[in-house]
Amino acid sequence: MKYKFANKGAINYKMKVRFYRILQKQLHRFGIYTIYYPSAKSIHYHLKSKQIIVQNYGLGKLSSSIKASNNHSYYDSLLQKFVPSWKLDISRAFFITESGGGESSLNTFRKVRVDSHWLFEKVYFNSCNDVKRIKWLDKHLSIRLLEFGIKLPELHWTFEGEAFTIAYFDFFDLHNLTSFEVENDLLEIVKRLYQVSEGTTLIKNKYADIEYLNDFINHFEYKNSIKTAENRFLKHGILIKEFEQKAKKSKFIITHGDLHEKNVYKGFVVIDWDNVGLYPIGFEVAFIYYRLLNSGRINNFSPEWLENKFKNTIQVNDWLDFERNFFYFLFIFYSKSYKIDQYQTIEGILIKKLKSYSHHIV
């Protein structure tokens, strides 16, 4: 007869969790609320054999709880367990509550003091390409962007583990744009990125073939909207693949990938370059216009906005691709809103514009 023995570590972990839940219920009766944290060693043991998506979810949920309780010592022990190479003498640390988040990171950000410098700490999941992109940016573009007056945080260190990578950037004291500056500064950044693209050989050399830099199809806004957009295209008798293929064949330029008023500050300071890449001309402008309309920074949709803002910036031989891509990507980004009456007028205008470029009407 063979006996199968359960893993002792797994039993101990489950027993501790069960005991805590029983104790927690009893304490709740007396109005006492508690948070139980298994040791970093137990968390690591419990998650290391799980699928990446399960690890990411578990770590993200736990880190949010740690941030809420302001428990830096436990957070440090967790980072050390999952990233053994992480050795940094942090004298002070603060969780940052107002930072945005996404699927590619723990969404637990800190302002930390190392030696005499304040740094911004961010933890990226290795299952995403964000770290590859910011390393590429730091190595190949950061100095060039500074020459064009675009200020970005310098990447100081990265520490890589199996599940995630810890990155440290310059910490900036940011000053918000006024309501009058938002649109102008966002567009000025785009124009400068276009100029950087024109003045560099990056687009024509080996970097243009790196998939994680030019894969606009997996950009979060495009990916979340493309299925709905495809159905709307078919409804109007247009083949979406025609426009997607034209976008792929058009000029690719340096693109931030997430330009909005929470990532751009006074003095042309631009943060959160996690989505940086080489994207089709017109992509970023469509994204900005979409966000400006949704936020109420621009009150009314106008097809003439593009020409008024960019006709004197974009080269003549780039204009057709720029304009067509702009209206195509704008249609994609808005696709989930067309069922709402107020957006159906926008859909009608965009469809009319797109049909003027299309050679394949179904």
N, C-alpha and C positions, 0 to 999 in steps of 0.2 A: 504494500500500500504506500502511495506517495502522498506526502503532506505538502501543501502549498502555504507558505508563510507570508503573511501580508508585510509590506514594507513598514519597518518600525517608525521611520521618519514621517511617513504619510499618516500613520495612526496617531502619532503624537500631535501632529498639526490639526487633524480633524477633531481630536478630543479637546484641544485647547479652544478651538472655535466654538464647539458645542457648549463647553463650560461657560465661555464668555457670553453666549447668547442667553443661556439660562440666567446667569447673573445679571445681565443687562435688563431682562424683563422684570426681575425682582426690584432692581434699583429704580426703574421707570415708575413703579407704583408709588415711590416716595419722591418723585419729581427730580430724580438724579439721572442725568444723561451722560453717557460715557462713550469714548471711542477706543476700540481695542486695535492695537497694531501688533501683528505677529513680528517676530524678529526678522531683520533683513535676510538672515540666513534661511529662515523658513520660507519667506516669500520667494527667494531665489530658487530654492529646492522645489517649491510647489509649481513654479511657472516655467522653469528651464526646459522641461520636456513637452510643453504645450506648443500648439501651432503659433506662428508669429502673430496672427491676428488676435488670438486669445491673450498672448503675452502683452501686446500693446494695449488691449482693452483693460486688462487687470492692472497694469502699471499706471495707466492714465487715471483710472478710477481712484486708485490708492493715492497717487500724487495730489489729486484735487483735495482729498481729505486731509493730507499732510499740510497742504498750504492753508486750508481753513483753520487748522489748529496751530499754525505757525511753529511747527516742530522741525527746526533746522538740523538738530543732531540726528534725528531718525532719518531725515531726508539724505543727509550726508552718508550715513551708514548704508542706505539703499543704493546710492550712486557707487559707493566703493565696492559693494558686493557684485553689482552687475558690470562694473567697469574697473577691474583690478588695477589697471594702469593709471587710474585717476588719483593723482597725488598733488594736491594744491593747498597751500597754506592760506586759508580764507580766515581773515581776522574778524570780519563783520559780514552779515548777509541779511537781505530783506526780500521777502516775496513781493512780486509786483502783481497787483490785482487787476490793473486796468489793461494789461496787454491782451491782444487778440490771440486766437489759437487756430488750430486746424487738425487734420487727420495725421499729419506727419510728425507731430511732436507731443511731448507730455503735457503741453499747455500749462506747465508750472515754471514760471520764469523768476529769476532772482537778480537782484543788484548785489554784487559781491565785491569786497575789498581785498585785493591781493597786493602785497607790498604797499605801495603808496597810490595805487591806481584803483578806480572803480570800474568794474567790468559788468557786462550783461551776460548772464548765463542762460543757455537754452539747450534743451535735451531733444535730440532728433531720433526718431526710429530709423534703424538701418534698412528697414524694408522699403523706405522711400528714397528718392534721389536728391533730396534737398541739400544734404551735406556735400555731395559731389558738385552741385551747382554753385554753392557759396565758396567752395575751395577754388573752383575754376574762376569765379569772379575775382576773388582775392588775388589770384596768381596772374591773371591775364588782363584784367580790365580796371582794377581799382585806381591805379595811378592815372590811366587815361581819362577816367571819369572825373577825377579831381581837376585835371587840366581844363575840363569843360565846366568847372564850377559846380559839379554834383558831389556833395559830401556824403560819404557813407561810412558806417562803423568798420574799423579795421578788425579783421579776424586774427586773434592772438594765438589761441591754442585749440586743438581738438583732441579728445580722448575717446578712443573707440573700444566698445565692448561688443559682445555677441548680439545683444538686443538693441542697444542704442549707442549714440555718440553724444558726448557733452562738448559744447562749443562755447567759446568765450570771445566776446566782441567788446570794442570800446563802448562805454556807457555815456550816452549824450544826455545833457539836460535839454529837453525838447521844448520848443515854443510853438504853440498852435498857430496856424494861419488864420487870418480874419476871414469872414464870409466873403469879402470882396477879393481876397487873394487866392482862394481855393482853386477856382477854374483856371485862372491865368498861370499859376505856378505849376499845376499839374500838366498843362499843355506845354509850358516852357521846358519842363523835364523831358517830355516826349520829343520835342524838337531837338533838344541837345543830344538825346540818345540817337536820333536819326543822323545828326551831324557826326557823332562818334562813329557810327556804322559806316558812313560815307568815307571817313578819313582813316579807316583801318583795313588791314587785309584779312581780318578774322573771318569775315563772311565767305571769303573765297578760298580759304585754306582748310586744313584738316579738321578744324573745330566744327565746321558746318555739317560734318558727317557723324557727330556724336549724338546719339539718339536722345539722351536725356536733356540735351540742350534745345533741340528743335522739334520735340514731340508735342506740338500744340494740341493735338487730339486728346491728350491726357491732362491738359490744363483743367483745373477743378471746375471752372465755370462752363467750359465747353463740354466736358464729359458729363456734367449733370444735366445738360440741356439738349444734347444732340438727338436723343431718341424722340422727344416731343417735337423738336424742330423738323425732323425727318417726316413725321406724320403731317405736320402743317404744310410742308413743301409739297407733298403728294396731293394734298387737298387742293392746292392751287396749280397743280400740273407742272411742277418744276422738279428736276432731278437734283437732289442735294449733292450727289457725288461729283457732278460737274463743277460746282463751286468749290468743293473741298479739294479737288484735283488742281484747279486753277490757283488756289491758295498755296498748295504745296509747290507749285512751279514758279510762284512769284518771288520777289526779293525777300530774303529773310534779314531782319535787322535786330539789333540788340534791344531786348525787351525786359522790363522789370517784372511784369507778369501779374502784379497786384497793386497797381497805383491807385490810391484813393487818399482822402484827406487824413486818414489815420496813419499813413505811411510817409507823408510828405510834410515837412515843417519849415519854419522860417529859415532863410538863408540857403534854400535848396538842399536841405538835409533830407536824405531819403533812407529809410530803414526797411527791414524785412524783405531781403532779396532772395528769399527761399525759392521763388518761382522764376528766377532770372533765366534767360535763354535767348535763342535766336528764333524769332517767331515771324510769321508772314507780315509784311508791311500792312498797316491798317488794323491789326489785331488789338494792339494796346489802346489806340484811340477809340475804337468801338467799346472796349471795356470801360474806359474812363467816362465816355458819354453816357453809357448805360448806368453807371453808378451815380453820375451827376443828376440824371433825370430821376432815378429812384430816390435819391436823398432830398430832392426838391431844390438842389442848387441851381438847376435849370428848370424853369417852369413848363415850357412847352417844347415839344419835339419839332424840329425843323430840319428838313433835308439840306437846306442851304448852310446850316451851321458848319459843316465840314469845309466847304469851299471858302467861307468867310474866315475861318481860323487857320487854314493850312495851304491855301493856293499859292502863297508867296514863299512857302517853306519847302514843299515837296517838289523834287525835280520833275520836269515835264515828262520824261520817259518813265517815271515811276507812278505818275498820277492815276492812270487807268487801273492798275492793280491795286493801288492804295484805296481808291474810291470804291471799287467793286468789293474788295475784301472788307472794308469798313461796313458796308451795308449788309454783307453776308454775315459777318460775325455779330453785328448788332441784332439781326434777326434771330440768330441762334440764342443769344443771351436773353432775349425777351420772350422766347418761345413758350415758356410756362405761364406767361401773363395774358396771352391772347384770348383766353376764355372770359376775361373780365372786360366788360363793355368799353371802358375808357381806353383800353389798349388796342382795340380792334381797328381804330383809325390808323394807329402806328403800323399795324400789320399790313393794312391795305396800301399804305404809302411805300413800305419796304418791299412788298411783293411787286408793285409796279416798277420800282427801281431795278429789282433783281431780274425781272422778265426782260428788261431792256438789255441786260448783259447775257441772257441765256440763249443758247442755240438749240437747246433740247427741251421743248415744251411737250409735256405728255398729253 
